[in-house]
Amino acid sequence: MDFNIPADVTAYLAELDAFIEKEIKPLERENDNIRFFDHRREWARTDFERDGLPRHEWEALLLEMHRRADKAGHYRYALPREYGGRDGTNLAMAIIREYLAAKGLGLHNDLQNESSIVGNLPTVLMFRDFGNEQQKKEFIPKLLDGSMRIAFGLTEPKHGSDATWMETRGVRDGDHWLITGAKMWNTGLHVATHDFVFARTSGKDGSPRGITCFIVPTKSAGFKIEGYLWTFNMPTDHPLVSLTDVAVPADSILGDPENGLAVAQHFVHENRIRQAASSLGAAQYCINESVKYAKDRKPFGKPLASNQAIQWPLVELHTEAEMIRNLIHKTAWQMDQMSKPEVALKLSDKVAMCNYRANRLVCEAADRAMQVHGAIGYSRHKPFEHIFRHHRRYRITEGSEEIQMRRVAQYLFGFFKDKKQAEE
């Protein structure tokens, strides 16, 4: 295996740098847009009088960034060429995500919103791989031009990682389905036109079969946002939703009605490896800034960097970052050599390793950066508290740390009953 970054990816990083300097940095600085990234960021982004939702000005700025990135040919990089992308590989996306996150806070790659000049866009691929021809024609162009947005309703108030025990139900009623239940952390609904609502339509609790992915218009009667959950990192766009006899046409289903979880899990490995790369990049940023500060800061007449109490914790973090980087690159490269079913069968444990260790690393690196920088590191005049608060969520979401470790244990101890269980 060649451990060098592929030449085309290196060239593309330079292309991204040029685009950021020409288009994104000027936009970030105009009209005091820098308020969304300096010490005022949480206040500037959050409409505290409107349930803590993102301010319209903040989201408008992100949309303009997306528009410029799409016009320049970057936003769809990971998508197939048939959708205006560049067939970006998993390895390339991992390298790019780390590279952009390592630059620190900025409009080019906002960690809190998972909003980047190089988009992830899994919903497009979900329709490509599970949608019928009519759904592909109806949804994909609108998802790409931004006129349609789809949220993801899987987690429930009483059920998170145990999705097969969900209590939301779909019952057939003539040429419609009636959906009743509740969803939690249904992110992005304040601007979504539709919601993927997962509901049990057959089978017993605990079975992966009998769960259906419904495409539900958010303006449907009986679909109600009960409130937004304020989080460690603000603003919030994470609502609690109730559904009471929400009627959708019989064909408003994505994929196999008996295997909706396949839709939910369709992009899980790609998401987890890319999210791990972002955490790694943010961790490396914290390490690099701490080293720089320790060399410049001279209490008692000598640089902080001369103290082993400063050196050794950063050496540990830097070493961990290097090891995780190699594992991410190797795993992403291996993913590119396999089909999606093969990835699920052969690499799921490696993706889990990348994800939970990178997420843990960034929290440790941000905490250490605050310690090295002292009081100014704890303040919002440095980005470390923001990085910590944002990335702390990923030790819970995208599959909690414990779920990721459980996956590794399944492979390590051979706890799969059969091949079919390994694929689930």
N, C-alpha and C positions, 0 to 999 in steps of 0.2 A: 504493500500500500504506500502511495506517495503522500507524505504528510505536508507537502507544500500546498498552499492555497492555490487552486487552479488559476491559470493566467487570466481566463476570461472573467473570473470573479474579482480578481485584483483590479483589473481594468474597470470593472463596473463600480467598484468602491470609489475609484477616482472620479468616475462619472457622477456618482451620487454626491461626492464632496463638492464638485463644481456646481451642481444644481442647487445644493443647499446654500452655497455662498451667493449665487446669483439671484435665486428666487425666494428661498425660505428665510434666510437671515434678515433681509430687508423687510419682509412682511412681519417678521417677529418684532422688529424694532419700531415700525410705524404706528402712529395713533396710540402710543403707549401700550402696545400689545405685550410689551415685556412684563407688564404687571401680572400676566398669567404664569410667569415663570420665575419672578424674583420673590422677595419675602412676602409679597402681597398675594401670592398665587391662590391660596385656599379661599380667601375672601373674594378675590376677583372672579374665581370660577364658580362660586356657590351662590345661588339665589336663596338666602336663608328665609326669605319671606314667602317662598313658593315651594315649600316642602323640602328644601335643601337640594333642589334640582340644579343641574348645570345652567348657568346664565346663558341667555340667548346669544350674547356677544361672543362668549367662549366657544360655543358650538358652531357659530357662524365662521369663526376664525379657522376651526378645524376643517370645516367644509371647503373653505377657500384653499387651504393647504392641500386637501385631497384633489380639488379641481386642478390645481397647478401641477401636482405630481402626476395626475392622470394624463393631462395634456402633454407632459414631457415624456410619457411612456414608462413611468416608474411604478405607479400605483398598482398596476395589474401584473407586475413582474412574475409572480408565482403562478399565475393562471396559464392555461394552455393558449397557444397562439390563436386558436379559433375564437377566443374571447378577448383578444387584444393583448394577451400576455406574452411572456418570453420563455415559457416552459421552465421557470425557475426550479432548480432541484432542491431537495431537502438539505443537502450540504450547503448549497449557495445561500438558501434562506437562513440557515443557522449562522453562517458567517456574517451575513448582512445584519441580522437582528442583534448579534453581539456587538458588531462594529458601531451601529447607530446608538445603542444603549450606552456604550462606553464613552460616547461624546458628552454625556450628561444631559441635564434637562434642556428641552428646547422643542420648538414647533416641528422639527424634523421627525421626532419620534417621541410622542408623549406617552410615558409609561402608564399613567393613571387610566387613560382612555384606550390603551392598546391601539393608539392611532398613529400611523406611520406613513411616511412617503412611499414606503413599500408595503402594500397591504397584504393581509392574510386571506380574507374573503372566502372562508370555507362554505358559506351558504350557496354560493354559485356552484361549487362542485357537488354539493348535496343534491341540487336540482339536476345537475348533469348526470349524476350516477343513479339517482332514484326516481327522478321525475319522468312522467310520460311526455310525449311530444308536445301536447298542448301546454302542459305546465312549463316546459322548457321555453317555449315561445312566449308565454305570458309573463314569467317571472324573471328569467335571467337578464334580458335587456334592461328591465326596470331596476333590478338590483345593481347593475353596473352603472346606470346613469343617476342613481340615487333617488329616483322617484318612488321607490319601494324599499322598505326596511323590514326585516323580519327578526323578531326576538326569539328567545329559546326558553320554553317553559317545561322543565323537567323536574327540578327540585320542588318539594312540597313542605309545608310547615312541620310535618311529622316525619318526613322522609327525605334524605339527601343521598348519601352513598348507596343506600338500600333501595334503589329506584324500582326494583321489581316488586316492591311492596306498596307502590303508590296507591293512593285511595281515589284519585280522580277517575271517573268512569265515563265511558262513551256507550250509549245505548242506541241501537238502530230504531228509527221511527219513520217507516215508509221510505221516502227518497232522501231522508236526512239522518244525521246523527245528532243526538242530544248529549252535550257534555256537561257534567256537573263535578265540581271539586274545587281545589285551590292550588295555586302555585306560588312559590316564594323565590326571591332573588331572580325574578324574571327580568333580567337586565335590559335596559334600552327601550322599555315600552312607552316612555313619554314621547318618543318620536317614531315608534314602529307603526307600520300600517297593518302588519300581520304578526301572528305569533305561532311558532311551532308548539302545539300543546300535546303532550304525551299523556295518553289515558289508557286504562285497561278496558278492553272490549271483549275479552274472553279469557279463559284459563283461570288458574288459581293464584292467589297471592304468593309471591316468591318465584314464580315461573318467568323466565325471560320471554316466553312466547305469550301472545295475546295482548301485547301493548302496541298501540297504534299512534303514529305521528299525524296529527291533524293540522291543517293549514287554516288558522282561524283569523278572520279580519278583526282587528282590535275594536272596531266600532259595532261589533255584533251585540245584539240585545242579550243581557245577562252576563256580559264580560265586564268586570268592574275592578278598577284599581282601588284597593282598600287603603293604601298609604305607602309611603316610601320609607325604607329602613335606613336610618342614618348610620354611617359606618366610621371606622377608624380613620379612613381617608375620605375627605369630602371634595366635591359634591357627590350626591348619591343619585343613581338612576336604577335602583334596585327595589322594585315594588313587591308587595304582597297582592296577589290577584285572586279574586273569587270568580267562579263560573257557575251559573245557575241556569240549567237547561239551555245552554248556548247551542243554537241550531246551525249546523253547517251542512252543505250538500254532501251526498254520499261519496262523490268523487274528490272531496277536499282532503285527500289523504296522500302523504308522500311515502312512497315505497310500499313494501309488503305490509298489509294491515295486521298480520300476525307477528311481524318482526320489526316493529318501530324502533326498538333499541339499536338495531343495526344502523339506522339513520343517525341516532344520537351518538353512536360510537364511531361513525364513519371517518371522522377527521381527527380522532382523539390522539393518535400517535404523532401526526404532523403538528397539531396544536401544542402538545406537550414538549416536543423537542425544540420548537421555536420559542416557546415561552421560557424554557430552560436556558436557551441561548441569550434571551433578553436579560434574565436574572444574572447570568454570568457577566454580561457586558456591564450592567449596573454595578455589580460587585467589583469588577476591575476598575471602574471609574472611582469608586470609594477608596480602593487600595492606592491607586495612582495619586489621587488628591492628597491622601494622608502622607504618602512618601514625600510629595512636593512640599507640603506644609511642614513636615518634620525637619526637612533640610533648611527651610527658610527661617523657622521660628527659633530664637536663641535665648531662652530663659537662662539665668545664671551665667550668661556669657558664653554658652556653647549651644550648638544646634541640638534640638530634640533628638534628631536622628543618631546622635552619638550614644544614646542610652539604649541598652539592650531591652529594657522594659518597653520601649517603643518599637525597636527592630523586630523582636521575635514574634509578637502577635501578627505583625504584617507579613513576616516571612511565612508563617503558617497559612495565612489567608492566600497569599500569592501562590504558594505551592499547591494548595487545594484548587485554586482557579485553573492552574495549568493542567492538573490531572483531569478536572471536569471538562475542560476545553477539549482535551484529546479524546475523552469518551464521547462527548457530543459530536465531534467531527467524525469519529469512527462510526458511531451509530447512525448518524444522518447519511453518511456515505453508503453504509450497508442497506439502509432503507431504499436508497436509489437503485439498488441492484435487485430488488424484490417486488413482487406484486403486493397489493395491500393485504390480501389474506395471509401471505407468507410473513409479512411484517408482524401481523397480529399473532401469528403462531410462534415465530422464531425470535422476535426482537422486543416484544412487549416489556420484558423485564429490564432490558437495557435502557429503553426509553424512560421507564419508571425510575431507574437509578439516576439518570441525567436530571430528571425533573426534580425529584425531592432533594437531591444534594445541591443542585444549583440554587433552589429556592431557600434552602437553609443557609447556604454560603452568603447570599446577598444580604440577608438579615444580620448575619454576624459581621459582615464587612461594613455595613452602614452603622451598626452599633459601635464598632471599633473606630470608624472615622469620626463619629461624634466624640469619642473619648480622646482621641489624638488631638482633635481641634479644640477640645475644652468647651468653654461656654459658647463660643461663636459656632461651634459644631452643633450644639444643642439648639441653637436659635434657628429661625426660619430664614436667616440670611445666608445659610448654607443649605444645600439640597438633601443632606443626609437623612433628616427626619422624614422628609417627603418620600424618599426612596424606601426607607424602612417601613413606613406606614402602608405604602402601596404594595410592596412585595410580600409583606407579611400575610396578605390574603392568599397568596398562592401556596402556602403551606396547608391551606384548607380547601380552596377551590381547584378546579382542573383535576380533581381527584386528590383527596387529602394526602398528607404525608404518610399517614398510616395505611391508606389504601394502596399507595404506591409501594410501600414496603411489603405489604401483603402480597402484591403481585410478584415481587422479587422472590419472596419466600415460596410461592407456589411453584416457581421454576426451580429454585434451589433444592427444595425438599421433595419435589415430584408429587405435589398435592392434587394434580389434575386427575380426575377419574378416567378421562378419555380425551381424545383429540378435540372433540366437539367443545368440551368445557374450556380447553385452552384457547379456543377461538373466540369465546364469549367475553 
